[in-house]
Amino acid sequence: MAERESIDAGHKLKLKSVERGEKVMPEIKQLCDTNRMTEGLANFLKGLPSMIKQNGLGQTIAFLKAKKDYDDIVCIFSKLLLSPGDTAGLMSKILNAPLSEYLFMQREAIEYAGWMKNFAQAFRIKTDTGGTDEPSAS
């Protein structure tokens, strides 16, 4: 069940999912704004959550690192999954993490990948239609 929004001492608490989306959105928007979000990358992101579920986080990151086209996605995952003081790198963190930490990072990565997919599609549509959400009259 999704975590619910509540009020604590007069401050509105956000859903964990919304917080994840807020972290991912500027990263994906920047890729779109700088024309690095290609149609191929946007289409690849559609299957990224499933890829992580099926292959695991470690194998997925290794695959992404092997493909030059996906460097930006590895960079985003590094920003999202590593602590600010982590200097070892994402792959090292994944390989050396205790099982519980690895599984937590994998669940987070799946959630983040879902947001990446959604934002990539949303921003690509706006870019392709000239910045409007209205369908073109044909």
C-alpha positions in Angstrom: 0.0 0.0 0.0 1.3 3.5 -0.8 2.5 5.6 2.0 0.0 8.2 2.8 0.5 11.9 3.1 0.0 13.2 6.7 0.5 16.3 8.7 3.2 16.5 11.4 3.4 19.6 13.6 1.6 21.6 10.9 4.0 20.6 8.2 2.8 18.5 5.3 4.7 15.3 4.9 5.2 14.0 1.3 4.8 10.5 0.0 8.1 8.8 -0.4 7.2 8.2 -4.1 6.7 11.9 -4.6 10.1 12.7 -3.1 11.7 10.2 -5.5 9.9 12.0 -8.4 11.2 15.3 -7.2 14.7 14.1 -7.3 14.4 12.5 -10.8 12.5 15.2 -12.6 15.3 17.9 -12.9 17.7 15.2 -14.0 15.5 14.0 -16.8 14.4 17.5 -17.7 18.0 18.5 -18.1 18.6 15.6 -20.5 15.6 16.8 -22.5 16.5 20.4 -22.5 20.1 19.7 -23.7 18.8 17.3 -26.4 20.5 14.3 -24.9 17.1 12.5 -24.4 17.0 10.8 -27.7 14.0 8.8 -28.9 16.1 5.6 -28.4 16.9 6.5 -24.9 13.3 7.4 -24.0 12.2 4.1 -25.5 14.9 2.2 -23.5 13.7 3.8 -20.3 10.3 2.3 -20.8 11.8 -1.1 -20.1 14.3 -0.1 -17.4 12.2 -0.9 -14.3 11.6 -4.4 -15.7 15.2 -4.8 -16.6 16.3 -4.1 -13.0 13.6 -6.5 -11.7 14.7 -9.3 -14.0 18.5 -8.9 -14.0 19.2 -7.2 -10.7 20.7 -3.8 -10.1 24.3 -4.9 -10.5 23.9 -6.5 -13.9 21.7 -3.6 -15.1 24.3 -1.0 -14.1 27.1 -3.1 -15.6 25.1 -3.2 -18.9 24.4 0.5 -18.8 28.1 1.3 -18.2 29.1 -0.9 -21.1 26.9 1.1 -23.5 28.1 4.6 -24.2 24.6 5.9 -24.9 23.5 5.2 -21.3 26.2 7.2 -19.4 23.7 9.8 -18.4 21.5 7.2 -16.8 24.4 5.7 -14.8 25.2 9.3 -13.7 21.7 9.8 -12.5 21.6 6.5 -10.6 24.9 7.5 -9.0 23.5 10.8 -7.8 20.4 9.1 -6.5 21.8 6.0 -4.8 25.1 7.1 -3.4 25.6 9.2 -0.3 27.2 12.6 -0.8 30.5 11.4 0.8 30.7 8.1 -1.2 33.9 8.1 -3.3 34.0 4.5 -4.3 31.5 4.7 -7.1 28.2 3.0 -7.8 29.4 -0.3 -9.0 31.8 -0.7 -6.0 29.0 0.2 -3.6 26.7 -2.4 -5.3 29.3 -5.1 -5.2 30.4 -4.5 -1.6 27.0 -3.8 -0.1 25.5 -6.3 2.4 22.4 -8.1 1.0 19.9 -6.0 2.9 21.5 -2.7 1.6 21.7 -4.1 -1.9 18.0 -5.1 -1.9 17.1 -1.6 -0.6 19.2 0.0 -3.4 17.6 -2.2 -6.0 14.0 -1.4 -4.8 14.9 2.3 -4.9 16.4 2.0 -8.3 13.2 0.3 -9.6 11.2 3.2 -8.2 13.5 5.8 -9.7 13.5 4.1 -13.0 9.7 4.2 -13.1 9.9 8.0 -12.6 12.6 8.3 -15.3 10.4 6.5 -17.7 7.4 8.7 -17.0 9.3 12.0 -17.1 11.1 11.0 -20.3 7.9 10.3 -22.0 6.2 13.5 -20.7 9.1 15.8 -21.6 9.6 14.1 -25.0 6.0 14.7 -25.8 6.2 18.4 -24.9 9.4 18.7 -27.0 8.0 16.9 -30.0 4.8 19.0 -30.0 6.5 22.3 -29.6 5.9 22.7 -25.9 2.1 22.2 -25.8 0.1 19.3 -24.4 -2.6 19.7 -27.1 -2.7 17.1 -29.9 -2.1 18.5 -33.3 -5.1 19.0 -35.6 -4.6 16.7 -38.6 
